[in-house]
């Protein structure tokens, strides 16, 4: 893949992100209520104070003017100030990024490590007890609500058995690595569970299709071992459709962290999003939504890069 192609793709993201920002900005500001409604029923807050706050945050201006000022400043790195905390939005977001990357990255790695072998095993053991068992687990993972599973495991492992902590990122007074792993265990499992279920099914379907190709039968006819046929000939070609799903889901893992981080009180972007949504904190919400949109768009570019690495025949000029 040439650098010029990557540069063109990056340039093509700008109008797409602009369009997304316009839609998100309009939806947030056209919803009933506003970020200052929490002060409206407070008798100690005068109308003059409310008017001053509106002017300070630019909420008294027409929506087109607000959007133009916001988008101009946003793409210059000026993300504004939080209405709830009066802190710079970019500082609040960057402070939560490491926690979310740690949680989502661990879940992503665990899902890949488990899903791909399960998919291969299910494909090579079609219509056997192993295949049916993996299929059952996959259906359970796809159909089980994330919030329900999180609450049940939290009740079981943290409340009933007291094996793992129920919430937070670390125990007060204990910042050791083993303590961090104990806090990571439940939320990482919850995030990875649904991904394992879906990715293993895609891997199985792709492997079944590849294993029925003529060149696979030719390799077997020449006496190539089953293990080599599976992992040297079929696996790499079967990854092409799986990479597409994994790349797109990598961004959705961040959005799935909203529920998980809220239930387990994990101090990441997901919990910040819920707090900002409850407080109608427009600047923080817009920043988080744009970060999520950028991650989704970038996942498509990463998928293209992965295609060219997996299959040398794929070239982008």
C-alpha positions as CSV (number, residue, x, y, z in Angstrom):
1,X,0.0,0.0,0.0
2,X,1.5,3.3,-1.1
3,X,1.8,6.3,1.1
4,X,-0.1,8.4,-1.4
5,X,-3.1,6.1,-1.0
6,X,-3.0,6.5,2.8
7,X,-2.7,10.2,2.4
8,X,-5.7,10.3,0.1
9,X,-7.8,8.2,2.5
10,X,-6.9,10.5,5.4
11,X,-7.9,13.6,3.3
12,X,-11.2,11.8,2.4
13,X,-12.0,11.5,6.1
14,X,-12.2,15.3,6.6
15,X,-15.5,15.8,4.8
16,X,-16.9,12.7,6.3
17,X,-16.1,13.8,9.9
18,X,-17.4,17.3,9.1
19,X,-20.7,15.8,8.1
20,X,-20.8,13.6,11.1
21,X,-20.1,16.5,13.4
22,X,-22.9,18.6,11.8
23,X,-25.4,15.8,12.4
24,X,-24.2,15.2,16.0
25,X,-24.2,18.9,16.9
26,X,-27.7,19.3,15.6
27,X,-29.1,16.3,17.4
28,X,-27.6,17.3,20.7
29,X,-28.8,20.9,20.6
30,X,-32.3,20.1,19.2
31,X,-33.1,17.7,22.0
32,X,-35.5,19.1,24.7
33,X,-33.8,20.8,27.6
34,X,-30.3,22.0,27.9
35,X,-27.1,22.0,30.0
36,X,-28.4,24.9,32.2
37,X,-31.8,23.3,33.0
38,X,-30.3,21.9,36.2
39,X,-29.9,25.5,37.5
40,X,-33.4,26.7,36.4
41,X,-35.2,25.3,39.5
42,X,-32.5,26.4,41.9
43,X,-33.9,29.5,43.8
44,X,-30.4,30.7,44.6
45,X,-29.5,31.1,40.9
46,X,-30.9,34.3,39.4
47,X,-32.0,34.8,35.8
48,X,-29.1,37.2,35.4
49,X,-26.7,34.5,36.5
50,X,-28.2,32.1,34.0
51,X,-27.9,34.7,31.2
52,X,-24.3,35.2,32.1
53,X,-23.6,31.5,31.9
54,X,-25.3,31.3,28.5
55,X,-23.1,34.0,27.2
56,X,-20.0,32.5,28.7
57,X,-20.6,29.2,26.9
58,X,-22.0,30.7,23.8
59,X,-25.4,29.1,24.2
60,X,-27.2,32.4,23.5
61,X,-26.1,32.5,19.9
62,X,-27.9,30.9,16.9
63,X,-27.1,27.2,16.3
64,X,-25.3,27.8,12.9
65,X,-23.0,30.4,14.7
66,X,-22.4,28.0,17.6
67,X,-21.5,25.1,15.2
68,X,-19.2,27.2,13.1
69,X,-17.3,28.5,16.1
70,X,-17.2,25.0,17.7
71,X,-16.0,23.1,14.5
72,X,-13.4,25.8,13.8
73,X,-12.0,25.6,17.3
74,X,-12.3,21.8,17.5
75,X,-10.1,21.1,14.4
76,X,-7.5,23.5,15.8
77,X,-7.3,21.5,19.1
78,X,-9.4,23.9,21.1
79,X,-12.2,21.7,22.4
80,X,-13.7,24.2,24.8
81,X,-14.5,23.8,28.5
82,X,-16.8,21.4,30.3
83,X,-20.0,22.9,31.5
84,X,-20.1,20.6,34.5
85,X,-16.5,21.1,35.8
86,X,-15.3,24.2,33.9
87,X,-12.2,22.2,33.0
88,X,-10.7,22.0,29.5
89,X,-12.5,19.3,27.6
90,X,-9.3,18.0,26.0
91,X,-7.7,17.5,29.4
92,X,-10.7,15.6,30.7
93,X,-10.8,13.3,27.7
94,X,-7.0,12.7,27.6
95,X,-7.1,11.9,31.3
96,X,-9.6,9.1,30.7
97,X,-8.0,7.6,27.6
98,X,-5.4,5.4,29.3
99,X,-8.0,3.6,31.4
100,X,-10.2,3.0,28.4
101,X,-7.3,1.8,26.2
102,X,-6.2,-0.6,29.0
103,X,-9.7,-2.1,29.3
104,X,-10.7,-2.2,25.6
105,X,-7.2,-3.3,24.5
106,X,-7.1,-6.2,27.0
107,X,-10.6,-7.2,25.9
108,X,-9.7,-7.0,22.2
109,X,-6.6,-9.1,22.6
110,X,-8.4,-11.7,24.7
111,X,-11.3,-11.9,22.2
112,X,-8.8,-12.4,19.3
113,X,-6.8,-15.1,21.2
114,X,-9.9,-17.1,22.0
115,X,-12.2,-16.4,19.0
116,X,-9.9,-17.4,16.2
117,X,-8.9,-20.9,17.6
118,X,-12.5,-21.6,18.5
119,X,-13.6,-20.7,14.9
120,X,-10.9,-22.9,13.4
121,X,-11.7,-25.8,15.8
122,X,-15.4,-25.5,15.0
123,X,-14.8,-25.5,11.2
124,X,-12.4,-28.5,11.3
125,X,-14.8,-30.5,13.5
126,X,-18.0,-29.7,11.7
127,X,-21.2,-31.4,12.9
128,X,-19.5,-33.0,15.9
129,X,-20.1,-32.5,19.6
130,X,-17.3,-29.9,19.7
131,X,-18.9,-27.9,16.9
132,X,-22.3,-28.0,18.5
133,X,-20.9,-27.0,21.9
134,X,-19.0,-24.0,20.5
135,X,-22.0,-23.0,18.5
136,X,-24.2,-23.1,21.6
137,X,-21.6,-20.9,23.5
138,X,-21.6,-18.5,20.5
139,X,-25.3,-18.1,20.4
140,X,-25.4,-17.5,24.2
141,X,-22.7,-14.9,23.9
142,X,-24.5,-13.1,21.0
143,X,-27.9,-13.1,22.7
144,X,-27.0,-12.4,26.3
145,X,-27.4,-8.7,27.2
146,X,-24.1,-7.1,28.3
147,X,-25.5,-5.2,31.3
148,X,-27.3,-8.4,32.6
149,X,-24.3,-10.6,32.3
150,X,-22.1,-7.9,34.0
151,X,-24.5,-7.5,36.9
152,X,-24.8,-11.3,37.4
153,X,-21.1,-11.9,37.4
154,X,-20.6,-8.9,39.7
155,X,-23.1,-10.4,42.1
156,X,-21.6,-13.8,41.9
157,X,-17.8,-13.2,42.0
158,X,-17.7,-9.9,44.0
159,X,-20.7,-10.1,46.4
160,X,-21.3,-13.9,46.9
161,X,-17.9,-15.4,46.6
162,X,-15.7,-12.3,47.2
163,X,-13.1,-13.5,44.8
164,X,-12.8,-10.3,42.7
165,X,-13.5,-6.6,43.4
166,X,-16.9,-5.3,42.4
167,X,-15.8,-1.9,41.0
168,X,-13.1,0.6,40.5
169,X,-9.6,0.4,39.0
170,X,-7.6,-0.2,42.1
171,X,-8.0,-0.9,45.8
172,X,-7.4,2.2,48.0
173,X,-3.9,2.0,49.4
174,X,-2.9,-0.8,46.9
175,X,-1.7,0.2,43.5
176,X,0.1,-3.0,42.7
177,X,-0.1,-4.8,39.3
178,X,-1.8,-7.9,40.7
179,X,-4.5,-5.7,42.2
180,X,-5.0,-4.0,38.8
181,X,-5.4,-7.4,37.2
182,X,-8.0,-8.4,39.7
183,X,-10.0,-5.2,38.9
184,X,-9.6,-5.9,35.2
185,X,-10.8,-9.5,35.2
186,X,-14.6,-9.0,35.2
187,X,-14.9,-6.0,32.9
188,X,-12.4,-7.5,30.4
189,X,-14.3,-10.8,30.3
190,X,-17.6,-9.0,29.8
191,X,-16.3,-6.9,26.9
192,X,-14.6,-9.9,25.3
193,X,-17.4,-12.3,25.7
194,X,-19.8,-11.0,23.0
195,X,-16.9,-10.4,20.6
196,X,-15.6,-13.9,21.0
197,X,-19.1,-15.2,20.2
198,X,-19.4,-13.2,17.0
199,X,-15.9,-13.5,15.7
200,X,-15.7,-17.2,16.2
201,X,-18.8,-17.6,14.0
202,X,-17.3,-15.5,11.2
203,X,-14.0,-17.5,11.5
204,X,-15.9,-20.8,11.3
205,X,-17.9,-19.7,8.3
206,X,-14.8,-18.4,6.5
207,X,-12.8,-21.5,7.2
208,X,-15.6,-23.8,6.1
209,X,-15.7,-22.0,2.7
210,X,-11.9,-22.0,2.3
211,X,-11.6,-25.7,3.2
212,X,-13.9,-26.6,0.4
213,X,-11.8,-24.9,-2.3
214,X,-10.0,-26.9,-5.0
215,X,-6.5,-25.9,-4.0
216,X,-7.2,-27.2,-0.5
217,X,-8.3,-30.6,-1.9
218,X,-5.2,-30.6,-4.2
219,X,-3.0,-30.0,-1.2
220,X,-4.6,-32.9,0.7
221,X,-4.3,-35.1,-2.4
222,X,-0.6,-34.5,-2.5
223,X,-0.3,-35.8,1.1
224,X,0.1,-32.5,2.9
225,X,-0.8,-33.0,6.6
226,X,-4.1,-31.7,7.9
227,X,-2.4,-29.3,10.3
228,X,-0.4,-27.7,7.6
229,X,-3.4,-27.5,5.2
230,X,-5.4,-25.8,8.0
231,X,-2.8,-23.3,9.3
232,X,-0.5,-22.7,6.3
233,X,-3.0,-22.8,3.4
234,X,-6.5,-22.1,4.7
235,X,-6.1,-19.9,7.8
236,X,-4.5,-16.9,6.1
237,X,-7.0,-16.8,3.3
238,X,-9.9,-17.2,5.7
239,X,-8.8,-14.1,7.6
240,X,-9.8,-11.7,4.9
241,X,-13.5,-11.5,5.8
242,X,-12.8,-11.8,9.5
243,X,-10.5,-8.8,9.4
244,X,-13.3,-6.7,8.2
245,X,-15.6,-7.6,11.1
246,X,-12.8,-7.4,13.7
247,X,-11.7,-3.9,12.4
248,X,-15.2,-2.5,12.5
249,X,-15.9,-4.1,15.9
250,X,-12.7,-2.7,17.4
251,X,-14.4,0.7,17.4
252,X,-17.6,-0.8,18.8
253,X,-15.7,-2.2,21.7
254,X,-15.1,1.4,22.8
255,X,-18.8,2.1,22.7
256,X,-19.5,-1.2,24.5
257,X,-17.2,0.0,27.3
258,X,-19.9,2.7,28.1
259,X,-22.0,0.1,29.8
260,X,-19.2,-1.9,31.3
261,X,-17.4,1.1,32.7
262,X,-20.6,2.4,34.2
263,X,-21.4,-0.9,36.0
264,X,-17.9,-1.4,37.2
265,X,-17.1,2.3,37.9
266,X,-14.1,2.1,35.6
267,X,-12.7,5.7,35.2
268,X,-12.6,5.7,31.4
269,X,-14.2,7.4,28.5
270,X,-17.4,5.4,28.8
271,X,-18.1,6.5,32.3
272,X,-17.3,10.1,31.3
273,X,-19.8,9.9,28.5
274,X,-22.6,8.8,30.8
275,X,-21.8,11.5,33.3
276,X,-21.7,14.1,30.5
277,X,-24.9,12.8,29.0
278,X,-26.7,13.0,32.4
279,X,-25.4,16.6,32.8
280,X,-26.1,17.6,29.2
281,X,-22.4,18.7,28.9
282,X,-22.4,19.5,25.2
283,X,-18.7,20.2,24.8
284,X,-17.6,16.9,26.4
285,X,-20.3,14.9,24.6
286,X,-19.3,16.3,21.2
287,X,-15.6,15.6,21.9
288,X,-16.3,12.0,22.9
289,X,-18.7,11.4,19.9
290,X,-16.1,12.8,17.5
291,X,-13.4,10.6,19.0
292,X,-15.6,7.6,18.6
293,X,-16.4,8.6,15.0
294,X,-12.7,9.0,14.2
295,X,-11.9,5.6,15.7
296,X,-14.6,4.0,13.5
297,X,-13.3,5.7,10.3
298,X,-9.7,4.8,11.1
299,X,-10.8,1.1,11.6
300,X,-11.7,1.0,7.9
301,X,-8.2,2.2,7.0
302,X,-6.6,-0.3,9.3
303,X,-8.7,-3.1,7.7
304,X,-7.3,-2.0,4.3
305,X,-3.8,-2.2,5.6
306,X,-4.4,-5.6,7.1
307,X,-5.7,-6.9,3.7
308,X,-2.5,-6.0,1.9
309,X,-0.4,-7.7,4.6
310,X,-2.5,-10.9,4.7
311,X,-2.9,-11.3,0.9
312,X,0.1,-10.0,-1.2
313,X,-2.2,-9.9,-4.3
314,X,-4.2,-7.0,-2.8
315,X,-2.6,-3.7,-3.7
316,X,-3.9,-0.1,-3.3
317,X,-2.5,2.5,-5.7
